[in-house]
């Protein structure tokens, strides 16, 4: 049994910040190298640009569906202190995470368009991941990955490795059993896992205050004996600072940690959603003031690490870069037509072999009559 | 008579049932202010208030377990699972409780609830927005399972489901939510549990199907008539459990040939049960093998979903094989 002291309670209820919404320092300035700071900003810009392009490609009917990321780019701060060998279980609104882990814009576009180079081979929409980057593709039922991350962290500890696991999920997912089981196991077994709850205020149309009556998600983490902190999730410096400490501690002491990233979903839930049905445009306009890129840019400009025009140039450069990458990805061939027969089992059982034959006969009929399918 | 799509017809059914019976409450994720992600519950919150049209936290387990409680105490909950693909968190509640409380209590308690949910493929929804899990529910024993194929049936069937004293899984093929439009009466009517319907008469081959596949079968029937000069008789089961065996037998007495078309995977799909039943009890009616045209035994893919699902070419090949026997 763990007791909860006043200090941990405060951490779970108050909001940790380094920068205010105008980029002024309001907390202790972390010591981060200039090159890391600039890199951090670059990842955020890349995530913003890619998000805009995925939205554009969805509107053009090229991408099936996209979960807009705008406003949540400070998540990059949570992932940057990880080592490549650490494992990440991202959520489906985490372009910044994918980029930091090493995915290129090209790979993300191949995935979104599920063309011949799609690493996930046309399995599902709006999810990303790749073994190359120790990043497991997201299950669409929200929060399913939470106990998986705890299991991986247990296995890392079991093998005596100094590695950690990080898992992202939204505020809605904290209502599901997966969250509670995952947190409970992490607390009981004391494993090196970092939970990052991206609390963006809205689970589709349900606002946070209708999702739970708990004062914060961090408060719920404490209830499971997991040290937890609520952070201004639009402040990338706060995110980086908190995550770095949590990761170092998990590595050393094998203690789990929950970071509640208080942010805001500026866009729709997905491109299939219509937020005007449940929230006002004034609210979104008001929340634009707090978005993470603007304040971080101000901080970097004040520090003399970047100029306004360099920042604009960065945005333009990545925009044309993604435009080119999108053209390339759109020109690629689709996946082979029988792709879905593979990767169900390591080898085809007899019934699937029979069905593959039937499938080939169907293709012949389709070709014989010039039938329109697909 | 107004012309409606399935979303409007379902909305009307809910509205009429809520006006008729104050025990009927609606709950689920985003069913209130948002009106449901497909707008089936649109406007209900304005008419009936948030105590009767309940936006729930994000947990299917919670939605189903809570609905069971409402139903035990005499309310008639109509719970929405946003996509049936998300229902699995609630499976313990469905299997061990929703389907078992009448039996466990020796008939003292019942769970008169409806769990309605969009299902099935054809919208490029990928793995977790496209599946057809009707077999899990039928196999659970203790649940009725329904799936309408058009607006008229949808309204009458949902009303029946709400009025039944046993729990109903009500699956709505989302790919035809808006594309099929029909005249739908604004007055009260119901469609009996367990009653299928012959939607196209023909003397050569019987096709048993349901949901969106009814429309595919019709399309295939036109094509097959043109290419092979063969007439399909299409049966829309509507109720998947208990399914209308008599209607199938009646048709087989005429055709002697049976093809079953469903989106769910072949292995242990409802087609397997129907095939086994006919083979056990009515093998004398058959001129040839029963053939199933189904989703393949793989997860539902994002890539090439129309090749994964039953399609005209696959039904054509099945009819040819059936006739060649």
Interface residues (C-beta under 8 A of the other chain):
Chain A: X64 X114 X118 X121 X122 X123 X124 X125 X126 X139 X140 X141 X142 X172 X173 X175 X176 X177 X178 X203 X204 X205 X206 X210 X211 X212 X272 X273 X277 X278 X334 X335 X337 X339 X340 X341 X344 X351 X352 X355 X358 X359 X361 X362 X363 X365 X366 X369 X371 X373 X374
Chain B: X29 X30 X32 X33 X34 X35 X37 X55 X56 X57 X58 X59 X60 X61 X62 X85 X86 X88 X89 X124 X125 X126 X127 X128 X129 X223 X227 X266 X267 X296 X297 X298 X299 X301 X302 X303 X304 X305 X306 X307 X308 X311 X312 X313 X314 X316 X317
